[in-house]
Structure formats: C-alpha cells, structure tokens
Amino acid sequence: MALRALWFRYQRHRPRLVGAVVASTVNKIADVVPELLIGAAVDVVVRGDGSFVGQLLGVESRYAQLAWLALINVVVWIVESASEYVADVLWRSVAQGVEHDLRVEAYDHAQHLDLGWHESRASGTTLATLNDDVNQLERFLDIGAPRILQTILNVLLVGIVFAIASWQLLLMAFLPIPVIIVGSLWFQKRLEPLYAGVRQAVAELSGALSANLAGIATIKAFTAEGREQDRIAAVSEAYRQANITAIRSSAAFVPLVRMAILAGFTCTLLFGGWATLNGTLEVGLYSVLVFMTQRLLWPLTDVAQVLDLYQRGRASTARILRLLDEPVTVPAGDVSLPGRPSGRIELRGVSTGYGDQPHVLHDLDLVVPAGQTHAIVGPTGAGKSTLLRLILRFDDPRTGQVLLDGRDVRELDWDSLRGCLGYVAQDIFVFAGTIADNIAYGRPEATREQIREAARAAAALDFIEELPDGLDTGSESAGSHCPAVSGSGSRWPGHSCESPRCSCSTRRRAPSTTRPRPRSSAPCAKRP
C-alpha cells in the first residue's frame, strides 16, 4: 500500500517508469532467444536439411543454416545490450528522481510543522527519515523493482516456450513456483514487522548519535564519555540484533527456494530425457527445455534478497508517508502588511501549553506599546520563551489572541510577521557557508557594507577581520559553533537586539549573528 501510494503521488515519473518497463521487457525477450538458438543449432546438426531452421529459411546446407543462426544471434545480442543500457538508465533515473522529490517534499513539509512537533521527537529521528529511509526506498527502486519485473517476465516467457513444447514438462518445471509463491507470502508477513523494527532501531541510533555529538561539550564537562559510550553501544546493539533477527528470517527462505528448484530441474531432466529417448520430444527441443529450466528457476534464488529489499523499502516508505501525513497545525496566514508595522504587541486572554501538558500561561492579558523596551524576568519554566514563541507563531495559543498592530498574527503571512522581527536565541547555530552568508541569512540581498555594519554593531567585526579570510571565512559544516559571534547580538541601523535584553521596536528583517535566521527580536514585556 505504501509503495502504491508513490505511483499516484509522483505522476511525473510515470513516463520514465513505463519506458523502463518496456526496455526491460525487450531486454528479457532478447535474453531468452539465445537458448532457443542453441536448440535450433542442435536441431540443425542432428537433422540437417530437415531441421526447423532449414524448412523455415529454405536452406539445405547445415553450414548456411548455422551461419544464419550466428547472424541472428549477433542481432539479438545487440538488441539485448542496447535495451539493457536503456533499462538501467531509466530505472536509475526513476529511482533518483523519486528519491529527490520525496526527500525535498518531506523536508519542506517537516520545516512547516510546528516547533512543538520537532521538540517532541527524539533528536535525529526526522533526519533518519529524510536520509536513511529515503535511501532505502531508492535502493529498492534501483535494484529490487527491476528484479521483480525480470522474474515475472522470465516466468511468463519460459512458460510460453514450455507450453509450446510440452504441457507435461510445463507442469513439472513449474511445480516449484506455487511453493515459492506461498513461501514468499508467508515470509513477507513474517518479515514486515521485523523490518519495521529495524527502521525504528536505526532511527533511535541516529537520534542518539546526533544528540551526543551536539552535546559533546556537556559530555566532556561531566566526564561522561564512558557512560555515553555504553549507552551508544546498547542502542547500536539493539539495532544489530534487530537486523540479525530480520536477516535470519529472510535467509531461511533461501533453502526452501533451492529445494523447490532442485525438484523442478530434476523432473525436467529426467522426464524430458525419457521423452526424447521415446521419440516424442526432439533432441534440440529437449536441450532448450533443460537450459530454460535453469533460466526459469535459478533467478528465483534471488527472491529472498529481493524480498529483503522490498520489505526494507516498504517499511521506509511507510515512515516517510507518516511524516508527510503529519498535519501542519500552525499554517501561514494570507494577509500581507502594506508597510512597516509600528510594533504594538498585545496578548488578549492567552492560555497555552505544550502538547498534552497543563497550561504554562493562563488567561494572560498583556500590552507592549510600540517603540518601548521591556524585559521579562522569571525562573526557568515561567513562560518567558513561550511568549516569544507565540509572537513568532512557533506555536499558537490554545485560547485567546496575539495581536500585532491590532491584527491577529494568525492572519499574517510569514514574510509580514517574521520579516519584521529579529530573533536572538539562547543557542548559537551557524549554517554552512561564509561568515558573511550567515550574517546576511535573514536578508540575502544585503550589501557588503550592510553586512559589515551589522558585524560592527554586534561587536564582532574586529574579531572577524582578524580571521584569515575575514567575512569570507567559511564554516566547515552546518550547525557548528562560532566563537566570533558567541554571546553577541546584531543590529541594523534603526534596529537593536542585544542579549539578554531585546529591543521592542519591530523593524525590517534583520540578520542575527547569534542565530542567523529570519526570526524576531520579539518585543519583551514586563510580567503582569
């Protein structure tokens, strides 16, 4: 069901998928022909001018008949090689295209989910879905899906040859297939929950590693390296055990397939040989059927591996679709402010909390006049950050309204609301790129001089200019901490944001050196 949903979700990839199926079909037909040519060659050697080829082409000479077969074989191999190339390119194109679209769509959806949703999930879980689960799906589309199609085509084409030659041998050769199909369905039901557990285990491992690397300073400060190593080892062991359990169940399918193949091949070899000795089956046709039996049954030994890829891809797709099905509970409004707001903030009868927890703020009424600077103080958990989250619409209140210049912030689009606010967070995050890129994150069109002014206002310009490349100094990876900006605020002309205080004037969008994101220097207010 999960994989079927992709067919309807990404219709633009259908033409390439259909092309891949057609190319694979041509390739498989061409791949079967050489066995038929071998049988025809044996028939030519045994029967001479009375062979099927001689009668079909009207050629009596055995040498000429073999030459014709060789020429046909060359053409078939050219077609087979060309169709294989086209099929590989198209299948990989579909796999890469779906992987790209699904990852981008899932990421875009995730970044539009409310902040509370992200905070309620274990660190790294979403990353595992966007990265590892999407990769598993791509691997199935690139390897598993073509193999499934090739197996089906192989059964159909070989079945046609057997049906034309001898329906008795057809039954004997196909005898193992019902056993393999029933076994596949049984193993599929058994493996589905096991691979769902594997995907959950890898998400937990990714989350644990991500959290520990992000908090490495705290781990070192409390000399907790040994304890954390043991914890990671335990999570990794759980992932290993989940994989081993799934692999053992999947591997148990291989002996079943091999025994079924042995039965089918033995029946064809024995009864086909007897029929040839009795004169009811031509020698050339018998040789074809022996080769065809191997072609029919031997690829079925890969069914276990294909089933493994299918279950991993299915479990991963289900996790990705669950992410995409998460509702956006804090949608953007559709009202754009015509100009710069004056900055009057009002909370009217606001009550709010986190998740299913009790209210943090209870029926709060608060007014912050435009142009004033206020500070909110209080112990941890008193609701200081919650006020800013409501103004920025990281969350919406359970009851009441948050107003900007008398307009409910839920009505405003993101550019009108967050574009006029600058947010200085307690944590520091530096995106991949240069220092200049980070300073101008909230205003990409900023000039070089404006970037320098912002750095100067944040008391960071002197330090930055001492770096080898100044403002062009790069951050090696996103998420790194930058001592050059740690603890400082940022300011554009007419806008001030200083930590731990914040300016109440709402201004045009301003980049922040402490966390360069288009957020807001939310007007701070005194607690009532």
VENPEVEN-V110340 format. One record per helix or strand of 3 or more residues. SS is the DSSP state (A for helix, B for strand). FROM is the first residue (numbers start at 1). TO is the last residue. If there is no record, write none. Layout:
# VENPEVEN-V110340
ss: <SS	SS>
from: <FROM	FROM>
to: <TO	TO>
This chain:
# VENPEVEN-V110340
ss: <A	A	A	A	A	A	A	A	A	A	A	B	B	A	B	A	A	A	A	A	A>
from: <2	11	52	62	115	125	167	175	216	225	283	345	359	384	399	409	414	435	448	461	470>
to: <9	50	57	112	120	165	173	214	221	277	324	353	368	392	404	411	418	439	457	466	472>
